[in-house]
Amino acid sequence: MIRRRAAAAGIQTRIGNHSFRATGITAYLKNGGMLEKVAAMANYASTRTTQLYDRLRDEMSLDEVERSAI
């Protein structure tokens, strides 16, 4: 359903329910949340599984963007 709706909206990026899970987990951690707490909220027995959804390392700072634009 999510893929169909994304396609209907003209979104070309592959998206699914795990995209929303990753966004929620990343936002929680970015705002100072603890890995153990978000693992419990996501109903994961291991924090290693939760780390698969953590996209903080994928984010680029404004300084990095400005350096790469040169």
C-alpha positions as CSV (number, residue, x, y, z in Angstrom):
1,M,0.0,0.0,0.0
2,I,2.8,2.4,0.9
3,R,4.6,1.8,-2.4
4,R,1.4,2.3,-4.4
5,R,0.6,5.6,-2.6
6,A,4.2,6.8,-3.0
7,A,4.1,6.0,-6.7
8,A,0.7,7.8,-7.1
9,A,2.3,10.9,-5.4
10,G,5.1,10.8,-7.9
11,I,7.8,9.7,-5.4
12,Q,10.5,7.8,-7.3
13,T,12.5,6.6,-4.2
14,R,11.8,3.1,-3.1
15,I,9.8,3.4,0.2
16,G,8.0,1.1,2.5
17,N,6.9,0.6,6.1
18,H,10.5,0.2,7.3
19,S,11.3,3.6,5.9
20,F,8.9,5.1,8.5
21,R,10.4,2.9,11.2
22,A,13.9,4.1,10.4
23,T,12.7,7.7,10.4
24,G,11.1,7.3,13.8
25,I,14.1,5.6,15.4
26,T,16.6,8.1,13.9
27,A,14.5,11.1,15.1
28,Y,14.2,9.6,18.6
29,L,18.0,9.0,18.8
30,K,18.8,12.4,17.3
31,N,16.8,14.1,20.0
32,G,18.7,12.4,22.8
33,G,16.8,9.2,23.1
34,M,18.6,6.1,24.4
35,L,19.2,3.1,22.2
36,E,17.9,0.6,24.8
37,K,14.6,2.6,25.2
38,V,13.9,2.8,21.4
39,A,14.7,-0.9,21.1
40,A,12.0,-1.6,23.7
41,M,9.6,0.7,21.9
42,A,10.3,-1.0,18.6
43,N,9.8,-4.4,20.3
44,Y,13.3,-5.6,19.5
45,A,15.1,-8.1,21.8
46,S,18.5,-6.7,20.7
47,T,19.8,-3.2,20.3
48,R,21.8,-4.6,17.3
49,T,18.6,-4.9,15.4
50,T,17.6,-1.3,16.3
51,Q,21.0,0.0,15.1
52,L,20.1,-1.3,11.6
53,Y,17.4,1.4,11.5
54,D,19.6,4.2,12.9
55,R,20.3,6.6,10.0
56,L,22.3,9.2,12.0
57,R,25.5,8.2,10.3
58,D,23.9,8.8,6.9
59,E,23.2,12.5,7.6
60,M,25.5,15.1,6.3
61,S,26.1,18.4,8.1
62,L,25.8,21.8,6.4
63,D,29.6,22.1,6.7
64,E,30.1,18.9,4.8
65,V,27.7,20.0,2.1
66,E,29.5,23.3,1.7
67,R,32.9,21.6,1.5
68,S,31.6,19.2,-1.2
69,A,30.1,22.0,-3.3
70,I,33.5,23.5,-4.0
